[in-house]
Amino acid sequence: MTESPGRRAELLTDAQVRDCLRWCGDRRRYPHRDRVAVLLSVRAGLRAMEIARLRRAHVMTAGGDIGDEIVLEDGICRKGAGRIIPMHRDLRAHVVTLFGTVPGGPPDPLILSERAMRRNPEDPDDTRPVCMAPNSIVLMFRQMYGELGLTGFSSHSGRRTFITSAARLITRAGGSLRDVQQLAGHTSLASTQTYVDGSDEAKRRVIELL
């Protein structure tokens, strides 16, 4: 299942992101897992397909600790556009909580399916972890936005929010839109630009600075 093309997904405010994380705790059976999925979208800009394919090893160091970046291999990304994304502090905190709550090793999916979350680790016939499918992640986002009364939002809203926010802040960090392109995993700068919403307030401020 994919979101309908043609209409761009709405951007999330910080307050709406907090509502989404609260929804995971109030409405979901596995809140730690689902909060990480939400933050992978909003604070790392991952697509549903990438969230589904992510393994624990992709957020771990060679020494086995939780790292401070997400290392996306070419094989799990659209068009093979692998990339490294520094991990947002909120996302890392929730990953730490997830690791402490759900046992697993580096090869295991970071976002496990419902069946895998219910597995019995003491049963030798029930040990194979299964990732949460991309369609299931899309449906989770759809359910979340629907129950929160947010119209025009989809599984792509987090990614659009991440890219737009990064584009607005990147020059303050000493970077350029090229850095945002690399964070997004786009093969062309033109693709990145289609994600970025303009800001009337920013336009007013820049005129005042001329």
Secondary structure per residue as TSV (DSSP state, phi and psi in degrees):
chain	resnum	aa	ss	phi	psi
A	1	M	-	360.0	134.5
A	2	T	-	-128.2	161.3
A	3	E	-	-75.6	150.6
A	4	S	-	-65.1	132.2
A	5	P	S	-75.2	167.6
A	6	G	S	103.5	-43.7
A	7	R	S	-108.1	127.6
A	8	R	-	-75.8	138.1
A	9	A	-	-67.1	146.4
A	10	E	-	-68.4	154.2
A	11	L	-	-87.3	149.3
A	12	L	-	-96.0	139.9
A	13	T	-	-86.3	166.3
A	14	D	H	-60.6	-37.2
A	15	A	H	-64.9	-38.9
A	16	Q	H	-69.5	-34.6
A	17	V	H	-62.8	-42.3
A	18	R	H	-63.0	-37.9
A	19	D	H	-62.8	-39.4
A	20	C	H	-64.2	-43.6
A	21	L	H	-66.2	-36.6
A	22	R	H	-66.6	-38.4
A	23	W	H	-59.5	-40.8
A	24	C	H	-58.5	-39.7
A	25	G	H	-75.5	-33.0
A	26	D	H	-85.7	-31.4
A	27	R	H	-116.0	-12.8
A	28	R	-	-111.2	148.4
A	29	R	S	-72.2	-31.1
A	30	Y	-	-124.8	74.1
A	31	P	H	-62.7	-34.5
A	32	H	H	-65.1	-43.9
A	33	R	H	-63.1	-45.9
A	34	D	H	-71.5	-32.3
A	35	R	H	-65.1	-39.3
A	36	V	H	-63.9	-40.8
A	37	A	H	-61.4	-42.6
A	38	V	H	-62.6	-44.9
A	39	L	H	-73.3	-27.9
A	40	L	H	-63.4	-30.9
A	41	S	H	-78.6	-49.5
A	42	V	H	-83.0	-35.3
A	43	R	T	-106.9	-2.5
A	44	A	T	-131.8	-11.0
A	45	G	-	72.3	24.5
A	46	L	-	-78.2	145.4
A	47	R	-	-76.0	160.9
A	48	A	H	-57.3	-40.6
A	49	M	H	-61.5	-40.5
A	50	E	H	-70.8	-38.8
A	51	I	H	-60.1	-42.5
A	52	A	H	-66.0	-34.6
A	53	R	H	-88.3	-7.4
A	54	L	-	-68.1	135.0
A	55	R	B	-107.6	160.3
A	56	R	G	-59.0	-33.6
A	57	A	G	-59.8	-26.6
A	58	H	G	-72.2	-13.0
A	59	V	G	-119.4	16.0
A	60	M	B	-116.8	155.1
A	61	T	-	-83.6	170.1
A	62	A	T	-62.3	-25.1
A	63	G	T	-83.8	-2.7
A	64	G	S	94.8	3.9
A	65	D	S	-89.1	165.5
A	66	I	B	-73.9	125.7
A	67	G	-	-84.8	-169.7
A	68	D	S	-117.2	18.3
A	69	E	E	-150.4	159.2
A	70	I	E	-105.4	121.6
A	71	V	E	-103.4	102.5
A	72	L	E	-93.4	117.3
A	73	E	-	-75.8	156.1
A	74	D	G	-55.1	-39.1
A	75	G	G	-66.5	-18.8
A	76	I	G	-101.1	-1.9
A	77	C	S	-105.6	155.7
A	78	R	G	-64.7	132.7
A	79	K	G	58.2	22.5
A	80	G	G	66.7	22.1
A	81	A	-	-86.2	75.6
A	82	G	-	-66.2	157.3
A	83	R	E	-164.7	165.6
A	84	I	E	-117.1	127.4
A	85	I	E	-119.6	118.5
A	86	P	E	-55.7	137.1
A	87	M	-	-84.5	123.3
A	88	H	-	-60.0	143.4
A	89	R	H	-57.6	-39.2
A	90	D	H	-66.5	-42.6
A	91	L	H	-62.3	-45.4
A	92	R	H	-62.0	-39.6
A	93	A	H	-61.6	-39.9
A	94	H	H	-74.5	-30.7
A	95	V	H	-65.2	-41.7
A	96	V	H	-57.8	-44.7
A	97	T	H	-63.8	-41.8
A	98	L	H	-62.9	-44.8
A	99	F	H	-61.9	-36.0
A	100	G	H	-75.8	-17.6
A	101	T	H	-98.7	-39.0
A	102	V	S	-115.5	116.7
A	103	P	-	-68.6	153.1
A	104	G	-	169.8	167.7
A	105	G	-	-118.7	176.6
A	106	P	T	-51.8	-37.9
A	107	P	T	-75.6	-12.4
A	108	D	S	-74.2	148.9
A	109	P	B	-59.4	143.5
A	110	L	S	-71.9	-41.2
A	111	I	S	-107.1	99.5
A	112	L	B	-80.8	154.3
A	113	S	-	-72.4	168.2
A	114	E	H	-60.2	-41.6
A	115	R	H	-63.3	-42.7
A	116	A	H	-67.8	-35.0
A	117	M	H	-66.5	-25.5
A	118	R	T	-93.5	1.4
A	119	R	-	-63.9	156.6
A	120	N	-	-101.7	107.3
A	121	P	T	-63.4	-15.4
A	122	E	T	-89.9	-5.6
A	123	D	-	-94.9	114.0
A	124	P	T	-63.4	-19.0
A	125	D	T	-92.7	3.4
A	126	D	S	-133.9	56.6
A	127	T	-	-120.7	-4.5
A	128	R	-	-85.1	112.6
A	129	P	-	-72.2	143.4
A	130	V	-	-124.7	133.3
A	131	C	B	-73.2	156.0
A	132	M	-	-73.1	126.5
A	133	A	-	-67.4	150.2
A	134	P	H	-54.2	-40.6
A	135	N	H	-62.3	-36.5
A	136	S	H	-67.7	-36.3
A	137	I	H	-67.1	-42.9
A	138	V	H	-58.7	-44.0
A	139	L	H	-65.9	-37.3
A	140	M	H	-62.0	-45.3
A	141	F	H	-62.7	-42.0
A	142	R	H	-61.7	-44.3
A	143	Q	H	-62.9	-43.5
A	144	M	H	-60.3	-51.2
A	145	Y	H	-66.0	-36.2
A	146	G	H	-63.8	-45.6
A	147	E	H	-71.4	-24.0
A	148	L	T	-86.8	-3.0
A	149	G	T	73.7	26.0
A	150	L	-	-96.6	110.5
A	151	T	T	-91.5	139.0
A	152	G	T	87.0	5.2
A	153	F	-	-99.9	149.5
A	154	S	-	-148.6	-176.0
A	155	S	T	-62.9	-14.4
A	156	H	T	-89.8	-9.2
A	157	S	H	-62.4	-41.6
A	158	G	H	-62.6	-43.0
A	159	R	H	-65.1	-42.8
A	160	R	H	-64.8	-38.5
A	161	T	H	-63.5	-44.3
A	162	F	H	-61.2	-48.6
A	163	I	H	-67.3	-42.7
A	164	T	H	-64.7	-44.1
A	165	S	H	-63.7	-42.7
A	166	A	H	-63.3	-40.0
A	167	A	H	-64.3	-35.3
A	168	R	H	-75.2	-24.9
A	169	L	H	-104.4	-12.8
A	170	I	T	-63.2	-36.9
A	171	T	T	-68.3	-31.4
A	172	R	T	-65.0	-27.8
A	173	A	T	-88.9	1.3
A	174	G	T	87.2	15.2
A	175	G	-	-110.0	-164.3
A	176	S	-	-142.2	176.6
A	177	L	H	-62.7	-23.0
A	178	R	H	-60.7	-38.3
A	179	D	H	-65.8	-38.9
A	180	V	H	-64.3	-41.1
A	181	Q	H	-56.9	-43.5
A	182	Q	H	-68.8	-38.6
A	183	L	H	-63.1	-36.7
A	184	A	H	-78.2	-20.5
A	185	G	T	77.8	27.5
A	186	H	-	-86.3	143.4
A	187	T	S	-80.0	-16.5
A	188	S	S	-139.1	151.2
A	189	L	H	-66.3	-30.3
A	190	A	H	-61.2	-36.9
A	191	S	H	-63.8	-42.1
A	192	T	H	-62.1	-41.3
A	193	Q	H	-64.2	-29.2
A	194	T	H	-69.9	-19.2
A	195	Y	H	-84.8	-21.2
A	196	V	-	-89.3	123.3
A	197	D	-	-84.8	141.9
A	198	G	-	-76.8	167.9
A	199	S	-	-132.9	118.4
A	200	D	H	-61.9	-37.7
A	201	E	H	-65.2	-41.3
A	202	A	H	-63.6	-37.6
A	203	K	H	-65.1	-39.6
A	204	R	H	-65.2	-41.0
A	205	R	H	-66.1	-40.3
A	206	V	H	-68.3	-33.3
A	207	I	H	-64.2	-38.0
A	208	E	H	-67.1	-24.7
A	209	L	H	-87.0	-10.8
A	210	L	-	-70.3	360.0
